[in-house]
Amino acid sequence: MDTFPKLYTPRLILRKMDIDDVPSLVKYANNPKISDNIVNIPYPYREPDAAFRMSFIVQGFKNKNRYVFSIESKERKELIGEISLHFLDRHNNHLQLAYWIGEPFWGQGLVTEAAQAVIKFGFEQLGADLIYADCSRENIGSQKVLLKNGMQQQPVKGDLIMFRITKEEFHG
């Protein structure tokens, strides 16, 4: 896949990030509630952080091991978060799902909607056999997103709860 994919849901466009997204990226990621749950988003989050992140995202796509989508609201026509799939075990076709969305958009089902499209993309376009995600015990919203997308909770590891779904479970 040489061209970055674009995915559509009823309320969202999941697309390649570009330089025009930097102001929105900074506006929504610059939040301690985001940085507390996403290891590679510092607080405060500024334009140089966003520029560095964009270069990391571009390189990951070039290497075919990371697909980071902007979550764009069709209504607002701006980036409101991001969602990604990352090959951690290419030999076994295992992907990790990660995401965040700006606090004004919490509790609206937008990440559940985005995750559904990205999980489908991972299985059907990237050939994943297993997709997993983790979140902190305190992040009830993320737990709900993962469970609503058919992921099964795994044994707890420290402060993290692991979730996973296989291709068979997804298509079952």
C-alpha positions in Angstrom: 0.0 0.0 0.0 1.8 3.1 -1.3 -1.0 5.6 -0.9 -2.2 6.4 2.6 -5.8 5.1 2.9 -8.8 7.3 3.7 -11.6 5.7 5.7 -15.1 7.1 6.1 -17.6 6.6 8.9 -21.0 8.3 9.4 -19.5 11.2 11.3 -15.8 11.0 10.6 -13.0 11.0 8.0 -9.9 9.0 9.0 -7.1 10.3 6.9 -3.4 11.1 6.6 -2.2 13.8 8.9 -0.8 16.9 7.2 0.8 20.1 8.3 -2.5 22.0 8.3 -3.5 19.7 11.3 -0.8 21.1 13.6 -3.0 23.9 15.2 -5.8 21.4 16.0 -3.3 18.8 17.1 -1.8 21.2 19.6 -5.2 22.5 20.7 -6.6 19.1 21.6 -3.4 17.2 22.6 -2.3 19.9 25.0 -4.2 18.5 27.9 -2.9 16.7 30.9 -5.8 14.2 30.7 -4.5 13.2 27.2 -0.8 13.0 28.2 -1.6 11.0 31.3 -3.0 8.2 29.0 -0.8 8.5 25.9 2.9 7.8 26.6 4.3 9.8 23.6 2.2 12.9 24.1 3.9 15.3 26.6 2.2 18.0 28.5 2.5 20.8 27.7 2.1 19.9 24.0 3.4 22.6 21.6 4.0 23.1 17.9 7.5 21.6 17.9 6.1 18.5 19.6 3.5 18.3 16.8 6.1 18.8 14.1 8.3 16.0 15.6 5.2 13.7 15.9 4.4 14.3 12.2 7.9 13.3 11.1 7.6 10.1 13.2 4.2 9.4 11.7 5.5 9.9 8.1 8.5 7.6 8.7 6.3 4.9 10.2 4.1 4.9 7.1 7.1 4.8 4.8 8.4 1.8 6.7 5.0 0.1 6.4 4.8 -0.5 10.2 2.6 2.3 11.4 -0.7 3.8 10.2 -1.7 6.9 12.1 -5.0 8.4 11.0 -6.2 11.9 11.8 -9.7 11.6 13.2 -11.5 14.5 11.4 -15.0 15.5 12.3 -17.1 15.8 9.1 -19.2 18.5 10.9 -16.2 20.6 12.2 -13.8 19.8 9.3 -10.8 19.6 11.6 -8.7 17.1 13.4 -10.2 16.1 16.7 -7.9 13.2 17.6 -5.9 10.4 16.1 -6.1 6.6 15.8 -3.4 4.2 14.8 -2.4 0.7 14.0 1.2 -0.4 14.6 2.8 -3.7 13.6 4.6 -4.9 16.8 4.9 -8.5 15.6 4.9 -8.6 11.8 5.9 -12.3 11.7 2.6 -13.2 13.4 0.7 -10.3 11.9 -0.2 -8.7 15.3 -1.2 -5.0 15.4 -1.6 -2.6 18.3 -4.5 -0.2 18.3 -4.0 3.2 20.0 -6.0 6.4 19.9 -6.9 9.6 21.6 -9.6 12.3 21.0 -9.9 15.8 22.3 -11.7 16.2 25.6 -14.7 18.2 24.1 -15.5 15.0 22.1 -15.5 12.5 24.9 -18.6 10.4 25.5 -20.0 10.9 22.0 -19.1 7.5 20.6 -16.7 9.0 18.0 -13.7 6.8 19.0 -15.9 3.7 19.0 -16.9 4.6 15.5 -13.3 5.3 14.4 -12.0 2.1 16.0 -14.6 0.0 14.2 -13.3 1.3 10.8 -9.6 1.0 11.7 -10.0 -2.5 13.1 -11.8 -3.6 9.9 -9.0 -2.0 7.9 -6.4 -3.9 9.9 -7.9 -7.2 9.3 -9.1 -6.8 5.7 -6.4 -4.5 4.2 -3.3 -5.2 6.4 -3.9 -8.9 6.9 -3.7 -8.8 10.7 -4.4 -12.0 12.5 -4.8 -10.3 15.9 -5.3 -6.7 17.1 -4.7 -5.7 20.7 -4.9 -2.6 22.7 -4.3 -1.6 26.3 -5.5 1.2 28.6 -5.2 2.1 32.3 -7.6 0.7 34.8 -8.9 4.3 35.4 -9.6 4.9 31.7 -13.2 3.6 31.7 -14.0 5.4 28.4 -11.3 3.5 26.5 -12.4 0.2 28.1 -15.9 0.8 26.7 -14.5 1.6 23.3 -12.6 -1.6 23.1 -15.4 -3.8 24.5 -18.0 -2.2 22.1 -15.7 -3.2 19.2 -15.7 -6.9 20.2 -12.3 -7.0 22.0 -11.9 -9.4 24.8 -10.4 -8.3 28.1 -7.2 -10.2 29.0 -5.5 -10.6 32.4 -4.4 -7.3 33.9 -0.7 -6.4 33.8 0.1 -3.9 36.5 -1.8 -0.7 35.9 -2.8 -1.7 32.3 -5.7 -3.7 31.1 -5.1 -5.6 27.8 -7.7 -6.3 25.2 -7.6 -8.3 22.0 -9.6 -9.5 19.0 -8.6 -12.1 16.4 -9.6 -12.1 12.8 -11.9 -15.0 13.4 -13.7 -13.2 16.3 -14.0 -10.1 14.2 -15.6 -12.0 11.2 -17.5 -14.3 13.5 
